[in-house]
Amino acid sequence: MPRTGAAYLQSVRDNRTVYLDGKLIENAADHPAFRNAFRTVAGLYDFQGAPENLELMTFPSPTSGERVSRFWQLPKSYQELVQRREAITAWAELTYGFMGRSPDHVGSCLGGMVMGIDLFRSHGEERAQALNDYFTYVRDNDLFVTYVIANPRADRSKSVSQQEDEYLIAAICDEDSQGVTIKGAKMLGTSAVIADELLVTTGQPLRPGEEQYAFSVAIPLATKGLKILPRKSYEASAVSQFDNPLSWHLDENDAVIYFDEVKVPWDRVFVYRDTNMCRAQFQDTPTHMLQNYQAQIRLMVKMRFLLGLARKITETMGTISIPDVAGKLGYLAANTAMVEGMVKGMEAGGVNYGPYFIPDRRLLYATQLLTQKFYPELVYALRDLAGANMIMMPPSADDFGSPETASFIEKTQRSPVAEPKDKVKLFKLAWDAVGSEFGSRQAQYEMFYAGGEYVTRGRAFQNYDWDTVTDMVDQLLASYDLPDSSPAI
């Protein structure tokens, strides 16, 4: 049987170093700030292990023969790529698309790296072997790996190596026959509190002379010297599941990770002091494509959920029959369907990469740019359709327990199609999705997950097959010339 939720929860009770509100958390898995998110991940593992889901969600490991999550499968055909998408979709539906860093995200990243193992071999056979062995280990144990690939900057006008503190950004500060020692910080450790393992590398370009920052390593999150400093927990602030139905159990959290002279053994080092290889591991292999393919599938599910929420809001308010409102819903539906079509188009237009089958690069980066623009538009549309209803809600579920306040709710929270309790329930969900701190973080995440808009526009430009469009223009231009009677210039 594949990994269970109970096995996952047992593995993460590992005395990892997590600080919150100035205090060291002794057992993050059972702490009120994180325990529900841990159990949401446990639910993902239990879902895939249910007998009726085994074929959809898992496949036999090529090495152990045991069934593991299908996102570890390196697709070798169009059919296998579609199977992979169907499994990722089923997991995303369990979290309504709100967990951006579920186990299948960095699992996809590692899969893309291993697809490009020949590139790592050119960097060094030992490093390539370390990556292959690590991938086999996390796949066969079905571990939850997350990553940190962004660098903190005290002065963003300066490069990595020009910062005042040499070890502001995580760097190799020492090495010996046993491995390397890392000192400094990395950012946006989304799901770092709740994962098993951490991949540490950089997604930003590095210059010659910045080799101490140019590495890729992986370590357990309970490694000595690794310190997790998460942002405010929205789960801890959630009053109840009724009042905060999303942040109650879907706050994956984000964290700064500080490496206090963390020792990493050589068999966990995949890139070593090579600035070009740090870039190439993402751009010259399917790594970046495969992880963002997963992200677009997850976002497709999230957009479907928000579209359904928009429809329910207009039905509950009795505005759905207004032509302008129906038109807005139609526009949102068209954009949501477009994303689904482009995800399927990536698969239909997929290409071979050695023995593997990968999504269409051109459609992937086009989708990434379009969804980055559409998500905040969808959030605004929900706010617009709901009006004041999302904020004129009773403070908490406790108001239903008081006869006096319950009578106020009964009188003021009316709807042509829903009972007052159900109307309150719906609009509290809507607020948590787009208006609460949790909802605001979701908007910020989707807007900048792929980088600034100039980055996504650049990727769309660089990955478009321009010859296919300019050739048509050239063909027409070559088919005619000046009329015979025209004077020569």
Secondary structure as a PSIPRED ss2 file (coil, helix, strand):
# PSIPRED VFORMAT (PSIPRED V4.0)

   1 M C   1.000  0.000  0.000
   2 P C   1.000  0.000  0.000
   3 R C   1.000  0.000  0.000
   4 T C   1.000  0.000  0.000
   5 G H   0.000  1.000  0.000
   6 A H   0.000  1.000  0.000
   7 A H   0.000  1.000  0.000
   8 Y H   0.000  1.000  0.000
   9 L H   0.000  1.000  0.000
  10 Q H   0.000  1.000  0.000
  11 S H   0.000  1.000  0.000
  12 V C   1.000  0.000  0.000
  13 R C   1.000  0.000  0.000
  14 D C   1.000  0.000  0.000
  15 N C   1.000  0.000  0.000
  16 R C   1.000  0.000  0.000
  17 T E   0.000  0.000  1.000
  18 V E   0.000  0.000  1.000
  19 Y E   0.000  0.000  1.000
  20 L E   0.000  0.000  1.000
  21 D C   1.000  0.000  0.000
  22 G C   1.000  0.000  0.000
  23 K E   0.000  0.000  1.000
  24 L E   0.000  0.000  1.000
  25 I E   0.000  0.000  1.000
  26 E C   1.000  0.000  0.000
  27 N C   1.000  0.000  0.000
  28 A H   0.000  1.000  0.000
  29 A H   0.000  1.000  0.000
  30 D H   0.000  1.000  0.000
  31 H C   1.000  0.000  0.000
  32 P C   1.000  0.000  0.000
  33 A C   1.000  0.000  0.000
  34 F C   1.000  0.000  0.000
  35 R H   0.000  1.000  0.000
  36 N H   0.000  1.000  0.000
  37 A H   0.000  1.000  0.000
  38 F H   0.000  1.000  0.000
  39 R H   0.000  1.000  0.000
  40 T H   0.000  1.000  0.000
  41 V H   0.000  1.000  0.000
  42 A H   0.000  1.000  0.000
  43 G H   0.000  1.000  0.000
  44 L H   0.000  1.000  0.000
  45 Y H   0.000  1.000  0.000
  46 D H   0.000  1.000  0.000
  47 F H   0.000  1.000  0.000
  48 Q H   0.000  1.000  0.000
  49 G H   0.000  1.000  0.000
  50 A C   1.000  0.000  0.000
  51 P H   0.000  1.000  0.000
  52 E H   0.000  1.000  0.000
  53 N H   0.000  1.000  0.000
  54 L H   0.000  1.000  0.000
  55 E H   0.000  1.000  0.000
  56 L H   0.000  1.000  0.000
  57 M H   0.000  1.000  0.000
  58 T E   0.000  0.000  1.000
  59 F E   0.000  0.000  1.000
  60 P E   0.000  0.000  1.000
  61 S C   1.000  0.000  0.000
  62 P C   1.000  0.000  0.000
  63 T C   1.000  0.000  0.000
  64 S C   1.000  0.000  0.000
  65 G C   1.000  0.000  0.000
  66 E C   1.000  0.000  0.000
  67 R E   0.000  0.000  1.000
  68 V E   0.000  0.000  1.000
  69 S E   0.000  0.000  1.000
  70 R H   0.000  1.000  0.000
  71 F H   0.000  1.000  0.000
  72 W H   0.000  1.000  0.000
  73 Q C   1.000  0.000  0.000
  74 L C   1.000  0.000  0.000
  75 P C   1.000  0.000  0.000
  76 K C   1.000  0.000  0.000
  77 S C   1.000  0.000  0.000
  78 Y H   0.000  1.000  0.000
  79 Q H   0.000  1.000  0.000
  80 E H   0.000  1.000  0.000
  81 L H   0.000  1.000  0.000
  82 V H   0.000  1.000  0.000
  83 Q H   0.000  1.000  0.000
  84 R H   0.000  1.000  0.000
  85 R H   0.000  1.000  0.000
  86 E H   0.000  1.000  0.000
  87 A H   0.000  1.000  0.000
  88 I H   0.000  1.000  0.000
  89 T H   0.000  1.000  0.000
  90 A H   0.000  1.000  0.000
  91 W H   0.000  1.000  0.000
  92 A H   0.000  1.000  0.000
  93 E H   0.000  1.000  0.000
  94 L H   0.000  1.000  0.000
  95 T C   1.000  0.000  0.000
  96 Y C   1.000  0.000  0.000
  97 G C   1.000  0.000  0.000
  98 F C   1.000  0.000  0.000
  99 M C   1.000  0.000  0.000
 100 G C   1.000  0.000  0.000
 101 R C   1.000  0.000  0.000
 102 S C   1.000  0.000  0.000
 103 P H   0.000  1.000  0.000
 104 D H   0.000  1.000  0.000
 105 H H   0.000  1.000  0.000
 106 V H   0.000  1.000  0.000
 107 G H   0.000  1.000  0.000
 108 S H   0.000  1.000  0.000
 109 C H   0.000  1.000  0.000
 110 L H   0.000  1.000  0.000
 111 G H   0.000  1.000  0.000
 112 G H   0.000  1.000  0.000
 113 M H   0.000  1.000  0.000
 114 V H   0.000  1.000  0.000
 115 M H   0.000  1.000  0.000
 116 G C   1.000  0.000  0.000
 117 I H   0.000  1.000  0.000
 118 D H   0.000  1.000  0.000
 119 L H   0.000  1.000  0.000
 120 F H   0.000  1.000  0.000
 121 R H   0.000  1.000  0.000
 122 S H   0.000  1.000  0.000
 123 H H   0.000  1.000  0.000
 124 G C   1.000  0.000  0.000
 125 E H   0.000  1.000  0.000
 126 E H   0.000  1.000  0.000
 127 R H   0.000  1.000  0.000
 128 A H   0.000  1.000  0.000
 129 Q H   0.000  1.000  0.000
 130 A H   0.000  1.000  0.000
 131 L H   0.000  1.000  0.000
 132 N H   0.000  1.000  0.000
 133 D H   0.000  1.000  0.000
 134 Y H   0.000  1.000  0.000
 135 F H   0.000  1.000  0.000
 136 T H   0.000  1.000  0.000
 137 Y H   0.000  1.000  0.000
 138 V H   0.000  1.000  0.000
 139 R H   0.000  1.000  0.000
 140 D H   0.000  1.000  0.000
 141 N C   1.000  0.000  0.000
 142 D C   1.000  0.000  0.000
 143 L C   1.000  0.000  0.000
 144 F C   1.000  0.000  0.000
 145 V E   0.000  0.000  1.000
 146 T E   0.000  0.000  1.000
 147 Y E   0.000  0.000  1.000
 148 V E   0.000  0.000  1.000
 149 I C   1.000  0.000  0.000
 150 A E   0.000  0.000  1.000
 151 N C   1.000  0.000  0.000
 152 P C   1.000  0.000  0.000
 153 R C   1.000  0.000  0.000
 154 A C   1.000  0.000  0.000
 155 D C   1.000  0.000  0.000
 156 R C   1.000  0.000  0.000
 157 S C   1.000  0.000  0.000
 158 K C   1.000  0.000  0.000
 159 S C   1.000  0.000  0.000
 160 V H   0.000  1.000  0.000
 161 S H   0.000  1.000  0.000
 162 Q H   0.000  1.000  0.000
 163 Q C   1.000  0.000  0.000
 164 E C   1.000  0.000  0.000
 165 D C   1.000  0.000  0.000
 166 E C   1.000  0.000  0.000
 167 Y C   1.000  0.000  0.000
 168 L C   1.000  0.000  0.000
 169 I E   0.000  0.000  1.000
 170 A C   1.000  0.000  0.000
 171 A E   0.000  0.000  1.000
 172 I E   0.000  0.000  1.000
 173 C E   0.000  0.000  1.000
 174 D E   0.000  0.000  1.000
 175 E E   0.000  0.000  1.000
 176 D E   0.000  0.000  1.000
 177 S C   1.000  0.000  0.000
 178 Q C   1.000  0.000  0.000
 179 G E   0.000  0.000  1.000
 180 V E   0.000  0.000  1.000
 181 T E   0.000  0.000  1.000
 182 I E   0.000  0.000  1.000
 183 K E   0.000  0.000  1.000
 184 G E   0.000  0.000  1.000
 185 A E   0.000  0.000  1.000
 186 K E   0.000  0.000  1.000
 187 M E   0.000  0.000  1.000
 188 L C   1.000  0.000  0.000
 189 G C   1.000  0.000  0.000
 190 T C   1.000  0.000  0.000
 191 S C   1.000  0.000  0.000
 192 A C   1.000  0.000  0.000
 193 V C   1.000  0.000  0.000
 194 I C   1.000  0.000  0.000
 195 A C   1.000  0.000  0.000
 196 D C   1.000  0.000  0.000
 197 E E   0.000  0.000  1.000
 198 L E   0.000  0.000  1.000
 199 L E   0.000  0.000  1.000
 200 V E   0.000  0.000  1.000
 201 T C   1.000  0.000  0.000
 202 T C   1.000  0.000  0.000
 203 G C   1.000  0.000  0.000
 204 Q C   1.000  0.000  0.000
 205 P C   1.000  0.000  0.000
 206 L C   1.000  0.000  0.000
 207 R C   1.000  0.000  0.000
 208 P C   1.000  0.000  0.000
 209 G C   1.000  0.000  0.000
 210 E C   1.000  0.000  0.000
 211 E H   0.000  1.000  0.000
 212 Q H   0.000  1.000  0.000
 213 Y H   0.000  1.000  0.000
 214 A C   1.000  0.000  0.000
 215 F E   0.000  0.000  1.000
 216 S E   0.000  0.000  1.000
 217 V E   0.000  0.000  1.000
 218 A E   0.000  0.000  1.000
 219 I E   0.000  0.000  1.000
 220 P E   0.000  0.000  1.000
 221 L C   1.000  0.000  0.000
 222 A C   1.000  0.000  0.000
 223 T C   1.000  0.000  0.000
 224 K C   1.000  0.000  0.000
 225 G C   1.000  0.000  0.000
 226 L E   0.000  0.000  1.000
 227 K E   0.000  0.000  1.000
 228 I E   0.000  0.000  1.000
 229 L E   0.000  0.000  1.000
 230 P E   0.000  0.000  1.000
 231 R C   1.000  0.000  0.000
 232 K C   1.000  0.000  0.000
 233 S C   1.000  0.000  0.000
 234 Y H   0.000  1.000  0.000
 235 E H   0.000  1.000  0.000
 236 A H   0.000  1.000  0.000
 237 S H   0.000  1.000  0.000
 238 A C   1.000  0.000  0.000
 239 V C   1.000  0.000  0.000
 240 S C   1.000  0.000  0.000
 241 Q C   1.000  0.000  0.000
 242 F C   1.000  0.000  0.000
 243 D C   1.000  0.000  0.000
 244 N C   1.000  0.000  0.000
 245 P C   1.000  0.000  0.000
 246 L C   1.000  0.000  0.000
 247 S H   0.000  1.000  0.000
 248 W H   0.000  1.000  0.000
 249 H H   0.000  1.000  0.000
 250 L H   0.000  1.000  0.000
 251 D C   1.000  0.000  0.000
 252 E C   1.000  0.000  0.000
 253 N C   1.000  0.000  0.000
 254 D C   1.000  0.000  0.000
 255 A E   0.000  0.000  1.000
 256 V E   0.000  0.000  1.000
 257 I E   0.000  0.000  1.000
 258 Y E   0.000  0.000  1.000
 259 F E   0.000  0.000  1.000
 260 D E   0.000  0.000  1.000
 261 E E   0.000  0.000  1.000
 262 V E   0.000  0.000  1.000
 263 K E   0.000  0.000  1.000
 264 V E   0.000  0.000  1.000
 265 P E   0.000  0.000  1.000
 266 W H   0.000  1.000  0.000
 267 D H   0.000  1.000  0.000
 268 R H   0.000  1.000  0.000
 269 V E   0.000  0.000  1.000
 270 F E   0.000  0.000  1.000
 271 V E   0.000  0.000  1.000
 272 Y E   0.000  0.000  1.000
 273 R C   1.000  0.000  0.000
 274 D C   1.000  0.000  0.000
 275 T H   0.000  1.000  0.000
 276 N H   0.000  1.000  0.000
 277 M H   0.000  1.000  0.000
 278 C H   0.000  1.000  0.000
 279 R H   0.000  1.000  0.000
 280 A H   0.000  1.000  0.000
 281 Q H   0.000  1.000  0.000
 282 F H   0.000  1.000  0.000
 283 Q H   0.000  1.000  0.000
 284 D C   1.000  0.000  0.000
 285 T C   1.000  0.000  0.000
 286 P C   1.000  0.000  0.000
 287 T H   0.000  1.000  0.000
 288 H H   0.000  1.000  0.000
 289 M H   0.000  1.000  0.000
 290 L H   0.000  1.000  0.000
 291 Q H   0.000  1.000  0.000
 292 N H   0.000  1.000  0.000
 293 Y H   0.000  1.000  0.000
 294 Q H   0.000  1.000  0.000
 295 A H   0.000  1.000  0.000
 296 Q H   0.000  1.000  0.000
 297 I H   0.000  1.000  0.000
 298 R H   0.000  1.000  0.000
 299 L H   0.000  1.000  0.000
 300 M H   0.000  1.000  0.000
 301 V H   0.000  1.000  0.000
 302 K H   0.000  1.000  0.000
 303 M H   0.000  1.000  0.000
 304 R H   0.000  1.000  0.000
 305 F H   0.000  1.000  0.000
 306 L H   0.000  1.000  0.000
 307 L H   0.000  1.000  0.000
 308 G H   0.000  1.000  0.000
 309 L H   0.000  1.000  0.000
 310 A H   0.000  1.000  0.000
 311 R H   0.000  1.000  0.000
 312 K H   0.000  1.000  0.000
 313 I H   0.000  1.000  0.000
 314 T H   0.000  1.000  0.000
 315 E H   0.000  1.000  0.000
 316 T H   0.000  1.000  0.000
 317 M H   0.000  1.000  0.000
 318 G C   1.000  0.000  0.000
 319 T C   1.000  0.000  0.000
 320 I C   1.000  0.000  0.000
 321 S C   1.000  0.000  0.000
 322 I C   1.000  0.000  0.000
 323 P H   0.000  1.000  0.000
 324 D H   0.000  1.000  0.000
 325 V H   0.000  1.000  0.000
 326 A H   0.000  1.000  0.000
 327 G H   0.000  1.000  0.000
 328 K H   0.000  1.000  0.000
 329 L H   0.000  1.000  0.000
 330 G H   0.000  1.000  0.000
 331 Y H   0.000  1.000  0.000
 332 L H   0.000  1.000  0.000
 333 A H   0.000  1.000  0.000
 334 A H   0.000  1.000  0.000
 335 N H   0.000  1.000  0.000
 336 T H   0.000  1.000  0.000
 337 A H   0.000  1.000  0.000
 338 M H   0.000  1.000  0.000
 339 V H   0.000  1.000  0.000
 340 E H   0.000  1.000  0.000
 341 G H   0.000  1.000  0.000
 342 M H   0.000  1.000  0.000
 343 V H   0.000  1.000  0.000
 344 K H   0.000  1.000  0.000
 345 G H   0.000  1.000  0.000
 346 M H   0.000  1.000  0.000
 347 E H   0.000  1.000  0.000
 348 A H   0.000  1.000  0.000
 349 G C   1.000  0.000  0.000
 350 G C   1.000  0.000  0.000
 351 V E   0.000  0.000  1.000
 352 N E   0.000  0.000  1.000
 353 Y E   0.000  0.000  1.000
 354 G C   1.000  0.000  0.000
 355 P C   1.000  0.000  0.000
 356 Y E   0.000  0.000  1.000
 357 F E   0.000  0.000  1.000
 358 I E   0.000  0.000  1.000
 359 P C   1.000  0.000  0.000
 360 D C   1.000  0.000  0.000
 361 R H   0.000  1.000  0.000
 362 R H   0.000  1.000  0.000
 363 L H   0.000  1.000  0.000
 364 L H   0.000  1.000  0.000
 365 Y H   0.000  1.000  0.000
 366 A H   0.000  1.000  0.000
 367 T H   0.000  1.000  0.000
 368 Q H   0.000  1.000  0.000
 369 L H   0.000  1.000  0.000
 370 L H   0.000  1.000  0.000
 371 T H   0.000  1.000  0.000
 372 Q H   0.000  1.000  0.000
 373 K H   0.000  1.000  0.000
 374 F H   0.000  1.000  0.000
 375 Y H   0.000  1.000  0.000
 376 P H   0.000  1.000  0.000
 377 E H   0.000  1.000  0.000
 378 L H   0.000  1.000  0.000
 379 V H   0.000  1.000  0.000
 380 Y H   0.000  1.000  0.000
 381 A H   0.000  1.000  0.000
 382 L H   0.000  1.000  0.000
 383 R H   0.000  1.000  0.000
 384 D H   0.000  1.000  0.000
 385 L H   0.000  1.000  0.000
 386 A H   0.000  1.000  0.000
 387 G H   0.000  1.000  0.000
 388 A H   0.000  1.000  0.000
 389 N H   0.000  1.000  0.000
 390 M H   0.000  1.000  0.000
 391 I C   1.000  0.000  0.000
 392 M C   1.000  0.000  0.000
 393 M C   1.000  0.000  0.000
 394 P C   1.000  0.000  0.000
 395 P C   1.000  0.000  0.000
 396 S C   1.000  0.000  0.000
 397 A H   0.000  1.000  0.000
 398 D H   0.000  1.000  0.000
 399 D H   0.000  1.000  0.000
 400 F H   0.000  1.000  0.000
 401 G H   0.000  1.000  0.000
 402 S C   1.000  0.000  0.000
 403 P H   0.000  1.000  0.000
 404 E H   0.000  1.000  0.000
 405 T H   0.000  1.000  0.000
 406 A H   0.000  1.000  0.000
 407 S H   0.000  1.000  0.000
 408 F H   0.000  1.000  0.000
 409 I H   0.000  1.000  0.000
 410 E H   0.000  1.000  0.000
 411 K H   0.000  1.000  0.000
 412 T H   0.000  1.000  0.000
 413 Q C   1.000  0.000  0.000
 414 R C   1.000  0.000  0.000
 415 S C   1.000  0.000  0.000
 416 P C   1.000  0.000  0.000
 417 V C   1.000  0.000  0.000
 418 A C   1.000  0.000  0.000
 419 E C   1.000  0.000  0.000
 420 P H   0.000  1.000  0.000
 421 K H   0.000  1.000  0.000
 422 D H   0.000  1.000  0.000
 423 K H   0.000  1.000  0.000
 424 V H   0.000  1.000  0.000
 425 K H   0.000  1.000  0.000
 426 L H   0.000  1.000  0.000
 427 F H   0.000  1.000  0.000
 428 K H   0.000  1.000  0.000
 429 L H   0.000  1.000  0.000
 430 A H   0.000  1.000  0.000
 431 W H   0.000  1.000  0.000
 432 D H   0.000  1.000  0.000
 433 A H   0.000  1.000  0.000
 434 V H   0.000  1.000  0.000
 435 G C   1.000  0.000  0.000
 436 S C   1.000  0.000  0.000
 437 E H   0.000  1.000  0.000
 438 F H   0.000  1.000  0.000
 439 G H   0.000  1.000  0.000
 440 S H   0.000  1.000  0.000
 441 R H   0.000  1.000  0.000
 442 Q H   0.000  1.000  0.000
 443 A H   0.000  1.000  0.000
 444 Q H   0.000  1.000  0.000
 445 Y H   0.000  1.000  0.000
 446 E H   0.000  1.000  0.000
 447 M H   0.000  1.000  0.000
 448 F H   0.000  1.000  0.000
 449 Y C   1.000  0.000  0.000
 450 A C   1.000  0.000  0.000
 451 G C   1.000  0.000  0.000
 452 G C   1.000  0.000  0.000
 453 E H   0.000  1.000  0.000
 454 Y H   0.000  1.000  0.000
 455 V H   0.000  1.000  0.000
 456 T H   0.000  1.000  0.000
 457 R H   0.000  1.000  0.000
 458 G H   0.000  1.000  0.000
 459 R H   0.000  1.000  0.000
 460 A H   0.000  1.000  0.000
 461 F H   0.000  1.000  0.000
 462 Q H   0.000  1.000  0.000
 463 N H   0.000  1.000  0.000
 464 Y C   1.000  0.000  0.000
 465 D C   1.000  0.000  0.000
 466 W H   0.000  1.000  0.000
 467 D H   0.000  1.000  0.000
 468 T H   0.000  1.000  0.000
 469 V H   0.000  1.000  0.000
 470 T H   0.000  1.000  0.000
 471 D H   0.000  1.000  0.000
 472 M H   0.000  1.000  0.000
 473 V H   0.000  1.000  0.000
 474 D H   0.000  1.000  0.000
 475 Q H   0.000  1.000  0.000
 476 L H   0.000  1.000  0.000
 477 L H   0.000  1.000  0.000
 478 A H   0.000  1.000  0.000
 479 S C   1.000  0.000  0.000
 480 Y C   1.000  0.000  0.000
 481 D C   1.000  0.000  0.000
 482 L C   1.000  0.000  0.000
 483 P C   1.000  0.000  0.000
 484 D C   1.000  0.000  0.000
 485 S C   1.000  0.000  0.000
 486 S C   1.000  0.000  0.000
 487 P C   1.000  0.000  0.000
 488 A C   1.000  0.000  0.000
 489 I C   1.000  0.000  0.000
